[in-house]
Amino acid sequence: MSALNGAGDEGEVVVALDVGGTGIKCALVGLADRAVRHAERHPTWAARGPAAVAETICELAEKLAGTARDRGLTPVASGIAVPGVVDEASGTAVWSANVGFRDVPLRDLVAARTGLPAALGHDVRAGGVAEARIGAARGSRHVLFIAIGTGIAAASVVDGRTYSGAHGAAGELGHVVVRPGGPACGCRQAGCLEAIASAGAVARRYAEQAGRDPAGAAEVARLAADGDPVATTVWTEAIDALADGLLIGQAMFDPEIVVLGGGLAEAGGQLLDPLGRMMRAKRTFHRLPRLVPAALGDEAGCLGAALLAADAIPSSGDVSRVQV
């Protein structure tokens, strides 16, 4: 795991948790030496219900703080990143399809359990801040981070700060309609970017057209590279739709750099090269951004949670701990 940008006493650490639908990534991250001192992973067990998941999060945060103390370290704050709609200002997990949260005051629950300042953030926005500050876009002021996995979500980051919107729901680029009348989307629209260009959609659409289930989007990409006609069609349509989606994002946010993360981005040049060509061919007034793959992988959310935790320290006068 990469390091956290920050400052503090040699033994100070923050507790970081990145909560997903199936797993929870946890870490203790040092402030002074910028190193991950300890990392572990646990199942979310979302089927037990939101109250049980919230209890698991609190329990893990408490145990991680205890692990820090057992190692002679001083935990100073906790940061939690969760999926769904998140109200960072109130520290509330407003809604999440993955884990069933409905208006859960998760920040205050964790703070009460650990006795430490706590912060709550959205997983993609936290990942975007991590990529902007210590990852692939480090040194850039205007960054658009796009996570392309089961779904598609985005985070606009300017000078290390991300925009969450009036209701904690900013960045749902995956639910912009790019193909009216196209494939049905889980949001009940048709032709959303997510329904065509997410990793989940690529695998699903190949299965529908080829009559067999691929081993995920990665296999579809490999088959397309080998000349499989069905895979080539599905892959090309996904990239074409993604180009339209990114141009919409460019018109809205005007980033200097776009960082692509998530499962689909693991295709590397097979995605980035044709995507760049399609964007150049389609652009009108747009000033095109640099397209780069994410540098932090599936650790971005946890590192973003660590940044949130550092920002939650009331006495912090360190301007490098930019609030998310």
C-alpha positions in Angstrom: 0.0 0.0 0.0 1.2 3.5 -0.8 1.9 6.2 1.7 -0.2 9.0 3.1 0.9 12.6 2.6 0.8 14.2 6.0 2.7 15.3 9.1 2.6 14.5 12.8 4.6 12.9 15.6 6.6 9.8 14.7 4.2 7.4 16.5 0.9 9.0 15.3 -1.3 6.9 13.0 -4.8 7.2 11.6 -7.3 4.3 11.3 -8.7 3.9 7.8 -11.5 1.7 6.5 -12.8 1.3 3.0 -16.1 -0.5 3.1 -17.3 -2.4 0.0 -20.3 -4.7 -0.7 -18.2 -7.8 -0.1 -15.1 -6.7 1.8 -13.6 -4.1 4.1 -10.0 -2.9 3.6 -8.4 -1.6 6.8 -5.1 0.1 7.5 -3.1 2.1 10.1 -1.3 4.9 8.3 1.5 7.0 9.8 1.3 10.7 9.6 5.0 11.6 10.0 6.6 8.8 8.0 3.9 8.5 5.4 3.9 4.7 5.7 1.2 2.1 6.1 2.1 0.4 9.4 -0.5 -2.3 9.3 -3.2 -3.6 6.8 -5.8 -6.2 6.9 -9.0 -7.2 5.1 -12.4 -8.6 6.4 -15.7 -9.7 4.8 -18.5 -7.2 5.0 -21.2 -9.9 5.4 -23.8 -7.4 4.0 -26.5 -10.1 4.0 -26.7 -9.7 7.8 -28.2 -6.3 7.4 -27.1 -2.6 7.8 -27.1 -2.6 11.6 -24.7 -5.6 11.7 -22.5 -4.0 9.0 -22.4 -0.7 11.0 -21.4 -2.7 14.2 -18.7 -4.5 12.2 -17.3 -1.2 11.1 -17.2 0.2 14.6 -15.7 -3.0 16.0 -12.9 -3.0 13.4 -12.1 0.6 14.0 -11.9 0.0 17.7 -9.7 -3.1 17.2 -7.4 -1.2 14.8 -7.0 1.5 17.4 -6.1 -1.1 19.9 -3.6 -2.8 17.5 -2.0 0.6 17.1 -1.6 1.1 20.9 -0.3 -2.5 21.3 2.5 -1.6 18.9 3.4 1.5 20.7 1.6 3.8 18.2 -0.9 6.6 18.9 -4.1 6.5 17.0 -5.3 10.1 16.4 -8.4 9.8 14.1 -10.5 7.4 12.1 -11.6 7.7 8.5 -14.3 5.6 6.8 -15.2 5.4 3.1 -18.5 3.8 2.1 -20.4 3.4 -1.2 -23.8 5.0 -2.0 -25.0 8.4 -1.1 -22.9 10.0 1.7 -23.5 13.3 3.5 -19.9 14.1 4.5 -20.9 17.2 6.4 -23.2 15.3 8.9 -21.2 12.1 8.7 -24.2 10.1 7.5 -24.4 7.1 5.2 -27.7 8.3 3.6 -28.3 5.3 1.3 -26.4 2.3 -0.1 -27.7 -0.5 -2.2 -24.6 -2.6 -1.5 -24.8 -2.7 2.3 -28.3 -1.5 2.9 -27.5 1.8 4.8 -30.4 4.2 5.3 -29.5 7.4 7.2 -26.8 5.7 9.4 -24.8 8.3 11.5 -21.7 6.3 10.9 -19.1 9.0 11.7 -20.6 9.6 15.1 -20.9 5.8 15.8 -17.2 5.2 15.1 -16.2 8.3 17.0 -18.1 7.2 20.1 -16.7 3.6 19.9 -13.1 4.7 19.4 -13.0 7.9 21.3 -11.2 9.5 18.3 -12.2 12.2 15.9 -13.8 10.5 12.8 -14.7 11.4 9.3 -17.0 9.7 6.8 -16.6 9.9 3.0 -17.8 8.4 -0.3 -15.6 5.6 -1.5 -15.1 6.9 -5.1 -14.6 10.5 -3.9 -12.1 9.3 -1.3 -10.3 7.3 -4.0 -10.3 10.3 -6.3 -8.7 12.5 -3.6 -6.1 9.8 -3.0 -5.3 9.6 -6.7 -5.2 13.4 -7.0 -3.0 14.0 -4.0 -0.7 11.0 -3.8 -1.4 8.9 -6.9 -1.6 9.1 -10.7 -2.6 12.8 -10.7 -0.3 14.1 -8.0 0.7 17.7 -8.9 -2.4 18.4 -11.0 -4.9 20.9 -9.8 -8.0 19.8 -11.8 -8.6 16.1 -11.7 -11.5 13.8 -12.7 -11.3 10.3 -11.3 -13.6 7.7 -12.8 -14.0 4.3 -11.3 -15.2 1.7 -13.9 -16.2 -1.5 -12.1 -19.5 -3.1 -11.5 -20.9 0.4 -12.1 -19.4 3.8 -13.1 -18.9 6.8 -10.8 -16.8 9.9 -10.9 -15.1 12.4 -8.5 -14.1 15.9 -9.5 -11.1 17.0 -7.5 -9.8 20.6 -7.5 -6.8 21.5 -5.4 -7.2 18.4 -3.3 -10.9 19.0 -2.6 -13.8 17.1 -4.0 -17.4 18.2 -4.6 -20.1 16.1 -3.0 -23.2 18.0 -4.1 -26.1 19.3 -2.1 -27.3 15.8 -1.3 -24.1 13.8 -1.3 -24.9 12.3 -4.7 -22.5 14.2 -7.1 -20.4 12.2 -9.6 -23.0 9.7 -10.9 -21.6 9.9 -14.4 -22.6 6.3 -15.0 -26.2 7.4 -15.0 -25.9 9.9 -17.8 -27.8 8.6 -20.8 -25.4 8.3 -23.7 -27.5 5.9 -25.9 -31.2 6.8 -25.6 -33.4 3.7 -25.9 -30.3 1.5 -25.2 -29.8 -1.3 -22.7 -31.9 -1.1 -19.5 -30.0 0.3 -16.4 -30.6 -0.6 -12.8 -31.6 3.0 -12.2 -34.6 2.4 -14.4 -33.4 4.5 -17.3 -32.3 3.1 -20.7 -29.0 3.7 -22.3 -27.0 4.9 -19.3 -23.2 4.9 -19.6 -23.0 2.3 -16.9 -25.3 -0.1 -18.8 -22.9 -0.2 -21.7 -19.4 0.6 -20.6 -19.0 -0.6 -17.0 -17.0 -3.8 -16.5 -20.2 -5.5 -15.4 -22.0 -4.4 -18.5 -19.2 -5.5 -20.8 -19.3 -9.0 -19.4 -23.1 -9.2 -19.3 -23.5 -7.9 -22.9 -20.9 -10.4 -24.2 -22.8 -13.2 -22.4 -26.1 -12.2 -24.0 -24.6 -12.0 -27.5 -22.2 -15.0 -27.4 -24.4 -17.3 -25.4 -21.8 -18.0 -22.7 -20.5 -16.3 -19.6 -17.0 -14.8 -19.8 -14.6 -14.7 -16.8 -15.4 -11.0 -16.4 -14.6 -8.0 -18.6 -10.9 -8.9 -18.7 -11.7 -12.0 -20.8 -13.9 -9.9 -23.2 -11.0 -7.5 -23.6 -8.6 -10.4 -24.3 -11.0 -12.0 -26.8 -11.4 -8.7 -28.6 -7.6 -8.4 -28.8 -7.6 -11.9 -30.4 -10.2 -10.9 -33.0 -13.3 -12.5 -31.6 -16.1 -10.7 -33.5 -18.7 -10.6 -30.6 -16.1 -9.5 -28.1 -14.8 -6.9 -30.6 -18.3 -5.4 -31.0 -19.0 -5.3 -27.3 -15.6 -3.8 -26.5 -15.8 -1.2 -29.3 -19.3 -0.2 -28.3 -18.2 0.2 -24.7 -15.3 2.4 -25.6 -17.4 4.5 -27.9 -20.0 5.1 -25.2 -17.2 5.8 -22.7 -15.8 8.4 -25.0 -19.1 10.2 -25.1 -19.4 10.0 -21.4 -16.0 11.4 -20.8 -16.6 14.3 -23.2 -19.8 15.1 -21.2 -17.6 15.0 -18.1 -15.0 17.2 -19.8 -17.7 19.7 -20.7 -19.0 19.8 -17.2 -15.7 19.7 -15.1 -12.9 20.7 -17.6 -10.2 18.6 -15.9 -6.6 18.7 -17.0 -6.3 15.0 -16.3 -8.7 12.0 -16.2 -7.6 9.1 -14.0 -9.4 5.8 -14.9 -9.6 3.2 -12.2 -11.6 0.0 -11.5 -11.6 -3.3 -13.3 -12.1 -2.1 -16.8 -9.0 0.2 -16.5 -6.8 -2.8 -16.0 -7.0 -3.3 -19.7 -4.4 -0.5 -19.9 -3.5 0.5 -23.5 -6.2 -1.6 -25.0 -8.7 0.8 -23.3 -6.8 4.0 -23.1 -5.4 4.1 -26.7 -8.7 3.7 -28.6 -10.6 5.8 -26.0 -8.2 8.7 -26.6 -8.6 8.3 -30.4 -12.4 8.3 -30.1 -12.4 11.3 -27.9 -10.2 13.2 -30.3 -12.5 12.3 -33.2 -15.7 13.3 -31.4 -14.5 16.5 -29.6 -15.9 19.9 -30.7 -15.0 22.8 -28.3 -13.4 20.5 -25.7 -9.9 20.9 -24.5 -9.0 17.3 -24.1 -7.4 16.0 -20.8 -4.6 13.6 -20.3 -5.9 10.0 -19.8 -4.0 8.0 -17.3 -4.6 4.7 -15.4 -5.0 4.8 -11.7 -1.8 4.3 -9.7 -3.3 3.1 -6.3 -5.5 0.3 -7.5 -8.0 -1.1 -5.0 -6.1 0.7 -2.2 -7.2 4.1 -3.3 -10.4 4.1 -1.2 -8.5 3.1 2.0 -5.8 5.7 1.4 -8.5 8.2 0.8 -10.1 7.2 4.1 -6.8 7.8 5.8 -6.7 11.3 4.3 -10.2 11.9 5.6 -9.0 10.8 9.0 -6.0 13.2 9.0 -8.4 16.0 8.0 -10.6 15.2 11.0 -7.9 16.1 13.6 -9.2 19.3 15.2 -5.8 20.6 16.2 -4.3 20.1 12.7 -2.7 23.2 11.3 -1.0 21.3 8.5 -2.3 22.8 5.2 -1.3 19.5 3.4 -4.3 17.8 5.1 -6.8 19.2 2.6 -10.4 18.6 3.6 -12.4 16.3 1.5 
